[in-house]
Amino acid sequence: MARLVAAFASSHSPMLTADVHDWEVNFAARDATRAHVDLDGRPTTFAELLASAPADARARIAPAELARRHAATRVALARLREDIARAELDALIVIGDDQEELFDHTNMPAIAIWHGPTIPNAARPSLAAPDWQDRARAHYLEDGQDVAHACDPALALHLLAALGMAGFDLSAARSAPAGKYEGHAFSFVHRVLGTTVPMVPLFLNAYYPPNQPSPVRCFALGAALRDAVASYRADARIGVFASGGLSHFVVDEAHDRAIVTAFQNRDHAMLRGIGLQKLQSGSSEIRNWICLAGTLGDLRLDWIEYQPGYRSPALTGTGLCFAHWR
């Protein structure tokens, strides 16, 4: 019988493939031009965030602090790579969102499972003079030509059937339209973490109203996913991976640390009860972690690492978090 033997979670921000100079300089310039939401989920501007920043904001982005956090994230990524390899998995279910990469607004499913034998990732474009963003994004793409990464269609079809019986109405996909590829939530696992374990991509519509799953629904999906794995008759070691999060594009360090504490204390009520105002913009990817929480069962937290990825005096950035359960 199949067993869920390990779980993993990781932010997938381009901060994790950018160099420390980008943290110090380039992200702030980009953040100054984008729309934001504040810590209560209300639309705001970079100028308003800057005006209301706490007195210690610049100390939080001092070069030594940025260098320390940058180094800590590299250590955490290396540890994740090693832990995934040591788990000796037969398949890895990856929970991630799609940001108009494989899907678009002709059809943006709330929940979907990929059941094709492979999933394509794009080759990085040839650029005469790539800028810092191009260099960071290139880590998610393939060298030279498109690559079809191995998936586990038998497990995917089982999950589709079992989750359907559990009351979840799912979309299913097995091939990509021309010019469409797996999104960065999944290519991060393939390219940045270097994972070659056959994947079952599970898509949650985190970003786009009006059909974003609620925290309660995300957790329930995770619990049903755990039961579905347990009913799979193949002799397989299966892992689950939440890709994305935590807070962004304004770092909500207090809320991020509350989420970390909830995972440490197995406080599922806190995770199911996260308010929708805390799941706006990029912070919506916290849904992927909530879904993973429902899968954990008797798996125990091995380690969790959090770094508040501040990158401007307005305290924009990403809450960078990494974890392993076994």
C-alpha positions as CSV (number, residue, x, y, z in Angstrom):
1,M,0.0,0.0,0.0
2,A,1.1,3.6,-0.6
3,R,2.4,5.7,2.3
4,L,2.7,9.4,2.7
5,V,6.2,9.4,4.2
6,A,7.3,13.1,3.9
7,A,6.1,16.6,3.4
8,F,8.0,19.7,2.4
9,A,7.2,23.4,1.9
10,S,9.1,26.3,0.5
11,S,8.7,29.8,-0.7
12,H,9.5,30.1,-4.4
13,S,10.2,33.8,-4.8
14,P,12.8,35.1,-7.3
15,M,14.5,36.4,-4.2
16,L,15.8,32.8,-3.8
17,T,17.6,32.9,-7.2
18,A,18.7,36.6,-7.1
19,D,22.0,37.7,-5.6
20,V,22.4,39.8,-2.5
21,H,22.9,43.0,-4.6
22,D,19.5,42.5,-6.1
23,W,18.1,42.3,-2.5
24,E,19.9,45.5,-1.6
25,V,19.1,47.6,-4.7
26,N,17.1,46.2,-7.5
27,F,13.9,44.8,-5.8
28,A,13.3,48.1,-4.1
29,A,13.2,50.0,-7.4
30,R,10.8,47.5,-8.9
31,D,8.6,47.5,-5.7
32,A,8.3,51.3,-5.9
33,T,6.4,51.0,-9.2
34,R,4.0,48.2,-8.4
35,A,0.5,48.2,-6.7
36,H,0.4,46.9,-3.1
37,V,-2.0,45.9,-0.4
38,D,-1.3,46.7,3.2
39,L,-1.3,44.3,6.2
40,D,-5.1,44.5,6.4
41,G,-5.6,43.6,2.7
42,R,-6.4,47.2,1.6
43,P,-5.0,48.7,-1.6
44,T,-2.1,51.1,-0.9
45,T,1.0,52.6,-2.6
46,F,4.7,52.3,-2.1
47,A,4.8,55.9,-1.0
48,E,2.1,55.3,1.6
49,L,3.9,52.2,2.9
50,L,7.1,54.2,3.1
51,A,5.4,57.0,5.0
52,S,4.0,54.6,7.6
53,A,7.1,52.4,8.0
54,P,8.3,51.8,11.5
55,A,11.3,53.7,12.9
56,D,13.5,50.7,12.5
57,A,12.7,50.0,8.9
58,R,16.1,50.9,7.5
59,A,17.8,48.9,10.2
60,R,15.9,45.8,8.9
61,I,17.4,46.3,5.4
62,A,21.0,47.1,6.6
63,P,23.5,45.4,4.2
64,A,24.7,43.0,7.0
65,E,21.1,41.9,7.7
66,L,20.3,41.3,4.1
67,A,23.5,39.3,3.6
68,R,22.7,37.2,6.7
69,R,19.2,36.4,5.5
70,H,20.3,35.8,2.0
71,A,22.9,33.2,3.2
72,A,20.3,31.6,5.5
73,T,17.9,31.0,2.6
74,R,20.6,29.3,0.6
75,V,21.3,27.0,3.5
76,A,17.6,26.2,3.8
77,L,17.3,25.4,0.1
78,A,20.3,23.1,0.2
79,R,18.8,21.3,3.2
80,L,15.5,20.8,1.4
81,R,17.3,19.3,-1.6
82,E,19.1,16.8,0.6
83,D,15.9,15.9,2.5
84,I,13.9,15.3,-0.6
85,A,16.7,13.1,-1.9
86,R,17.0,11.1,1.4
87,A,13.2,10.5,1.4
88,E,13.6,8.1,-1.6
89,L,10.2,9.0,-2.9
90,D,8.4,7.3,-5.7
91,A,6.1,10.3,-6.4
92,L,5.8,13.9,-5.2
93,I,2.5,15.7,-5.1
94,V,3.2,19.4,-5.5
95,I,0.5,21.9,-4.4
96,G,1.0,25.2,-6.2
97,D,-0.9,28.1,-7.8
98,D,-0.9,29.1,-11.5
99,Q,-0.4,32.7,-12.4
100,E,-1.7,32.7,-15.9
101,E,1.1,30.3,-16.9
102,L,-0.6,27.0,-17.8
103,F,-4.1,28.3,-17.3
104,D,-5.7,31.7,-18.2
105,H,-9.0,33.5,-17.7
106,T,-10.7,31.5,-20.4
107,N,-10.7,28.8,-17.7
108,M,-9.1,29.3,-14.3
109,P,-10.0,26.2,-12.2
110,A,-10.3,26.5,-8.4
111,I,-8.7,23.1,-8.0
112,A,-7.1,21.0,-10.8
113,I,-4.8,17.9,-11.1
114,W,-2.5,17.2,-13.9
115,H,-2.7,13.5,-15.0
116,G,-0.4,13.5,-18.1
117,P,2.7,11.3,-18.2
118,T,4.9,14.4,-18.4
119,I,4.5,18.2,-17.9
120,P,6.5,20.6,-20.1
121,N,8.8,23.4,-18.9
122,A,10.0,26.1,-21.2
123,A,13.6,26.8,-22.3
124,R,15.0,30.1,-21.2
125,P,15.0,32.7,-23.9
126,S,18.2,33.9,-25.6
127,L,18.7,37.5,-24.4
128,A,21.5,39.7,-25.7
129,A,21.8,41.5,-22.4
130,P,19.7,40.0,-19.7
131,D,18.9,42.2,-16.7
132,W,18.8,41.1,-13.1
133,Q,15.2,40.0,-13.3
134,D,15.9,37.9,-16.4
135,R,18.9,36.3,-14.6
136,A,16.8,35.4,-11.6
137,R,13.9,34.0,-13.6
138,A,16.3,32.0,-15.8
139,H,16.9,29.6,-12.9
140,Y,13.3,28.4,-13.3
141,L,13.7,27.5,-17.0
142,E,15.5,24.9,-19.0
143,D,18.9,25.0,-20.6
144,G,18.8,25.0,-24.4
145,Q,15.4,23.5,-25.1
146,D,12.0,22.7,-23.6
147,V,12.0,19.7,-21.2
148,A,9.1,17.3,-20.4
149,H,9.4,16.4,-16.8
150,A,8.1,13.0,-15.5
151,C,4.8,12.8,-13.8
152,D,2.8,9.9,-12.2
153,P,-0.5,9.6,-14.2
154,A,-1.6,6.5,-12.3
155,L,-1.4,8.2,-9.0
156,A,-3.0,11.3,-10.4
157,L,-6.0,9.4,-11.8
158,H,-6.4,7.7,-8.5
159,L,-6.4,11.1,-6.7
160,L,-9.0,12.5,-9.1
161,A,-11.3,9.5,-8.5
162,A,-10.8,9.4,-4.7
163,L,-11.1,13.2,-4.2
164,G,-14.2,13.2,-6.4
165,M,-15.8,10.5,-4.1
166,A,-14.8,12.7,-1.1
167,G,-16.9,15.6,-2.5
168,F,-14.4,17.7,-4.4
169,D,-15.3,18.7,-8.0
170,L,-11.9,18.9,-9.7
171,S,-10.7,20.0,-13.1
172,A,-8.3,17.7,-14.9
173,A,-5.6,18.4,-17.4
174,R,-3.2,16.1,-19.2
175,S,-1.7,18.2,-22.0
176,A,-0.7,21.9,-22.4
177,P,-1.9,24.2,-25.3
178,A,0.9,25.3,-27.6
179,G,3.1,27.9,-25.9
180,K,1.9,27.0,-22.4
181,Y,4.1,25.4,-19.7
182,E,4.1,24.5,-16.1
183,G,4.2,27.6,-13.9
184,H,6.9,28.7,-11.6
185,A,5.4,27.0,-8.5
186,F,6.3,23.7,-10.2
187,S,9.4,24.6,-12.2
188,F,10.8,25.9,-8.9
189,V,10.7,22.3,-7.7
190,H,12.2,20.9,-10.9
191,R,14.8,23.5,-11.6
192,V,15.8,25.4,-8.4
193,L,15.5,22.3,-6.1
194,G,16.6,19.9,-8.9
195,T,13.9,17.3,-8.1
196,T,13.5,14.5,-10.6
197,V,10.9,12.5,-8.6
198,P,7.8,11.9,-10.8
199,M,5.4,14.7,-9.9
200,V,1.6,15.0,-9.5
201,P,0.9,18.8,-10.0
202,L,-2.1,19.9,-7.9
203,F,-3.2,23.5,-8.8
204,L,-5.0,25.7,-6.3
205,N,-6.3,29.0,-7.6
206,A,-4.8,31.2,-4.9
207,Y,-4.6,34.5,-6.8
208,Y,-7.6,35.2,-8.8
209,P,-11.2,35.9,-7.7
210,P,-13.9,34.9,-7.8
211,N,-13.2,31.2,-7.2
212,Q,-10.4,31.1,-4.7
213,P,-10.8,28.2,-2.2
214,S,-11.3,29.2,1.4
215,P,-8.8,28.3,4.1
216,V,-11.3,25.8,5.5
217,R,-11.7,24.2,2.0
218,C,-7.9,24.1,1.5
219,F,-7.4,22.3,4.7
220,A,-10.2,19.8,4.0
221,L,-8.7,19.2,0.6
222,G,-5.4,18.3,2.2
223,A,-7.1,15.9,4.6
224,A,-8.9,14.2,1.8
225,L,-5.6,14.0,-0.2
226,R,-4.0,12.2,2.7
227,D,-6.9,9.7,2.8
228,A,-6.7,9.3,-1.0
229,V,-3.0,8.4,-0.8
230,A,-3.7,5.9,1.9
231,S,-6.2,4.1,-0.4
232,Y,-3.8,3.9,-3.3
233,R,-2.9,0.2,-3.8
234,A,0.5,0.6,-5.3
235,D,3.5,0.0,-3.1
236,A,4.8,3.6,-3.2
237,R,6.6,6.1,-1.0
238,I,4.8,9.4,-1.6
239,G,5.7,12.9,-0.5
240,V,3.7,16.2,-0.7
241,F,5.2,19.7,-1.3
242,A,3.6,23.1,-0.8
243,S,5.2,25.7,-3.2
244,G,4.9,29.4,-2.5
245,G,4.3,31.9,0.3
246,L,4.5,33.3,2.8
247,S,3.5,37.0,2.9
248,H,4.2,39.2,0.0
249,F,4.6,41.8,-1.5
250,V,4.6,43.6,1.9
251,V,6.2,41.4,4.5
252,D,3.8,40.6,7.4
253,E,6.4,39.3,9.8
254,A,4.0,39.0,12.8
255,H,1.5,37.0,10.8
256,D,4.2,34.8,9.2
257,R,5.6,34.0,12.5
258,A,2.1,33.1,13.8
259,I,1.8,30.6,10.9
260,V,5.2,29.1,11.8
261,T,4.1,28.8,15.4
262,A,0.9,27.1,14.3
263,F,2.8,24.5,12.3
264,Q,5.1,24.0,15.3
265,N,2.1,23.5,17.6
266,R,-0.1,21.6,15.2
267,D,-2.6,24.4,15.6
268,H,-4.9,23.6,12.7
269,A,-7.7,25.8,13.9
270,M,-5.4,28.9,13.5
271,L,-4.6,27.8,9.9
272,R,-8.2,27.1,9.0
273,G,-9.2,30.4,10.5
274,I,-6.8,32.7,8.6
275,G,-8.9,35.7,7.5
276,L,-9.2,36.4,3.8
277,Q,-7.7,39.9,4.3
278,K,-4.4,38.1,5.0
279,L,-4.6,36.2,1.7
280,Q,-4.4,39.0,-0.8
281,S,-1.9,39.5,-3.6
282,G,1.1,37.2,-3.2
283,S,0.1,36.3,0.4
284,S,-2.7,34.2,-1.2
285,E,-0.1,31.4,-1.7
286,I,-0.4,30.7,2.0
287,R,-3.4,28.6,0.9
288,N,-0.9,26.1,-0.4
289,W,0.6,25.7,3.1
290,I,-2.9,25.4,4.6
291,C,-3.7,22.5,2.2
292,L,-0.4,20.8,3.0
293,A,-1.3,21.1,6.8
294,G,-4.3,19.0,6.1
295,T,-2.2,16.2,4.7
296,L,0.2,15.8,7.6
297,G,-1.6,13.3,9.8
298,D,1.0,11.8,12.0
299,L,4.0,13.3,10.2
300,R,6.1,15.3,12.6
301,L,7.9,18.6,11.9
302,D,11.6,18.0,11.4
303,W,12.6,21.6,10.9
304,I,11.2,25.0,9.8
305,E,13.2,28.1,8.8
306,Y,11.7,31.6,8.4
307,Q,13.4,34.7,7.2
308,P,11.6,38.0,6.7
309,G,12.8,38.9,3.3
310,Y,12.6,42.7,3.5
311,R,14.1,44.5,0.5
312,S,13.1,48.1,0.7
313,P,12.6,50.8,3.4
314,A,8.9,50.4,2.9
315,L,9.3,46.8,4.1
316,T,8.2,45.3,0.9
317,G,9.5,41.8,0.1
318,T,8.5,38.2,0.9
319,G,8.3,36.1,4.0
320,L,10.7,33.3,3.1
321,C,9.9,30.0,4.7
322,F,11.1,26.4,4.3
323,A,10.0,23.2,6.2
324,H,10.3,19.5,6.3
325,W,8.0,16.9,8.0
326,R,8.6,13.2,8.2
